[in-house]
Amino acid sequence: ACVDHILVVDDASRDETSVRACAVRDPRLEVIVHEKNLGVGAAIVTGYRRAMQLTRQPRDVFVVMAGGYP
């Protein structure tokens, strides 16, 4: 309830990250896909840039959760 927007940045992964994320039916969810793998830093920048576009008022928190292979 305290989350306004959820961004998933798929950095051209070879798994089904974007497919699985798109399968989640949540109106707060937005999936961004890099056509080419640019690295974790670029994926984080993409997420922050999009998050900043969405803010119409100051936000308390932005949270980054990095994914990876076990």
C-alpha positions as CSV (number, residue, x, y, z in Angstrom):
1,A,0.0,0.0,0.0
2,C,2.9,2.4,0.6
3,V,4.5,1.7,-2.9
4,D,3.4,4.1,-5.7
5,H,5.2,2.6,-8.6
6,I,7.3,-0.5,-9.4
7,L,9.9,-0.5,-12.1
8,V,11.6,-3.6,-13.4
9,V,14.6,-3.0,-15.7
10,D,15.5,-6.0,-17.7
11,D,19.1,-5.5,-18.9
12,A,18.7,-7.9,-21.9
13,S,18.8,-10.9,-19.7
14,R,18.6,-14.4,-21.2
15,D,16.1,-15.6,-18.7
16,E,12.4,-14.7,-18.7
17,T,12.7,-11.6,-16.5
18,S,10.6,-9.3,-18.5
19,V,8.1,-12.0,-19.5
20,R,7.6,-13.0,-15.9
21,A,7.4,-9.4,-14.7
22,C,4.8,-8.6,-17.4
23,A,2.7,-11.5,-16.2
24,V,2.2,-9.8,-12.9
25,R,-1.0,-7.9,-13.0
26,D,-0.3,-4.8,-10.9
27,P,-1.2,-1.4,-12.2
28,R,1.9,0.1,-10.4
29,L,4.3,-2.1,-12.4
30,E,6.3,-0.9,-15.4
31,V,8.8,-3.0,-17.2
32,I,11.7,-1.5,-19.2
33,V,13.8,-3.7,-21.4
34,H,17.3,-2.9,-22.6
35,E,17.8,-4.3,-26.1
36,K,21.5,-4.8,-25.4
37,N,23.1,-5.7,-22.1
38,L,24.6,-2.5,-20.7
39,G,25.5,-3.7,-17.2
40,V,24.1,-3.3,-13.8
41,G,25.1,0.4,-13.5
42,A,23.3,1.3,-16.7
43,A,20.2,-0.6,-15.5
44,I,20.2,1.3,-12.3
45,V,20.6,4.6,-14.1
46,T,17.7,3.7,-16.4
47,G,15.5,3.0,-13.4
48,Y,16.4,6.2,-11.6
49,R,15.9,8.3,-14.7
50,R,12.4,6.8,-15.2
51,A,11.6,7.2,-11.5
52,M,12.6,10.9,-11.6
53,Q,10.2,11.4,-14.6
54,L,7.4,9.9,-12.6
55,T,7.8,12.2,-9.6
56,R,5.4,15.1,-9.5
57,Q,6.1,15.8,-5.9
58,P,9.1,14.9,-3.6
59,R,9.3,11.2,-2.7
60,D,10.6,9.8,0.5
61,V,12.4,6.8,-0.9
62,F,13.6,5.1,-4.0
63,V,14.7,1.5,-3.5
64,V,17.0,-0.6,-5.8
65,M,17.0,-4.3,-5.7
66,A,19.6,-5.9,-7.9
67,G,18.9,-9.3,-9.4
68,G,21.4,-11.9,-10.4
69,Y,22.1,-15.6,-10.8
70,P,22.6,-17.7,-7.7
